[in-house]
């Protein structure tokens, strides 16, 4: 039985069309978006790992401080916010490596070229979702309005939008620093989805008779 060449996810993170059938495209001939996505994914992997490590350390510190009778109440809130960061970073990384849950019953019955076309449609739906989320975040954060107001206080006074002034309960910082993971997720997720589409389009062109 002929052995398939091993697929390396680091080079082309989203070139998996169906289980057991990766697209093999040499990195030198891959679209630049694919290489950018691979680089972003490596950074996200480290960031997610550090966030999870931070959560683990905070939980240990929390248990130890409560055992000693001197609880550090801020560890709970920081751990929750780090968990949110880890979740969104992991979601973007899942897009990069095509590891989100999917029902592949229909695509698995199609020929390779049809599977690529179906995957392109899925990429389009994902990109549409990210665009809608980006628009909602733009309207919520309103960076243009913030710049025109000159300060967060003036922005809140004129718009009654307190997104830049909402405080954390125990950390002593504003929640906006943790909420910024949402636009970051939109940007990195869009890079991964665009890279997937670019890689599949390149493969379709090479397969054209």
Secondary structure in CASP SS format (residue, H / E / C, confidence):
PFRMAT SS
TARGET T0000
AUTHOR 0000-0000-0000
METHOD secondary structure of the structure
MODEL  1
X C 1.00
X C 1.00
X C 1.00
X C 1.00
X C 1.00
X C 1.00
X C 1.00
X C 1.00
X C 1.00
X C 1.00
X C 1.00
X C 1.00
X C 1.00
X C 1.00
X C 1.00
X E 1.00
X E 1.00
X E 1.00
X C 1.00
X C 1.00
X E 1.00
X E 1.00
X C 1.00
X C 1.00
X C 1.00
X C 1.00
X H 1.00
X H 1.00
X H 1.00
X C 1.00
X C 1.00
X H 1.00
X H 1.00
X H 1.00
X H 1.00
X H 1.00
X H 1.00
X H 1.00
X H 1.00
X H 1.00
X H 1.00
X H 1.00
X H 1.00
X H 1.00
X H 1.00
X H 1.00
X H 1.00
X H 1.00
X H 1.00
X H 1.00
X H 1.00
X H 1.00
X H 1.00
X H 1.00
X H 1.00
X H 1.00
X H 1.00
X H 1.00
X H 1.00
X H 1.00
X H 1.00
X H 1.00
X H 1.00
X H 1.00
X H 1.00
X H 1.00
X H 1.00
X C 1.00
X C 1.00
X C 1.00
X C 1.00
X C 1.00
X C 1.00
X H 1.00
X H 1.00
X H 1.00
X H 1.00
X H 1.00
X H 1.00
X H 1.00
X H 1.00
X H 1.00
X H 1.00
X H 1.00
X H 1.00
X H 1.00
X H 1.00
X H 1.00
X H 1.00
X H 1.00
X H 1.00
X H 1.00
X H 1.00
X H 1.00
X H 1.00
X H 1.00
X C 1.00
X C 1.00
X C 1.00
X C 1.00
X C 1.00
X C 1.00
X C 1.00
X C 1.00
X H 1.00
X H 1.00
X H 1.00
X H 1.00
X C 1.00
X C 1.00
X C 1.00
X H 1.00
X H 1.00
X H 1.00
X H 1.00
X H 1.00
X H 1.00
X H 1.00
X H 1.00
X H 1.00
X H 1.00
X H 1.00
X H 1.00
X H 1.00
X H 1.00
X H 1.00
X H 1.00
X H 1.00
X H 1.00
X H 1.00
X H 1.00
X H 1.00
X H 1.00
X H 1.00
X H 1.00
X H 1.00
X H 1.00
X H 1.00
X H 1.00
X H 1.00
X H 1.00
X C 1.00
X H 1.00
X H 1.00
X H 1.00
X H 1.00
X H 1.00
X H 1.00
X H 1.00
X C 1.00
X C 1.00
X H 1.00
X H 1.00
X H 1.00
X H 1.00
X H 1.00
X H 1.00
X H 1.00
X H 1.00
X C 1.00
X C 1.00
X C 1.00
X C 1.00
X C 1.00
X C 1.00
X C 1.00
X E 1.00
X C 1.00
X C 1.00
X C 1.00
X C 1.00
X C 1.00
X C 1.00
X E 1.00
X C 1.00
X H 1.00
X H 1.00
X H 1.00
X H 1.00
X C 1.00
X H 1.00
X H 1.00
X H 1.00
X H 1.00
X H 1.00
X H 1.00
X H 1.00
X H 1.00
X H 1.00
X H 1.00
X H 1.00
X H 1.00
X H 1.00
X H 1.00
X H 1.00
X H 1.00
X H 1.00
X H 1.00
X H 1.00
X H 1.00
X H 1.00
X H 1.00
X H 1.00
X H 1.00
X H 1.00
X H 1.00
X H 1.00
X C 1.00
X C 1.00
END
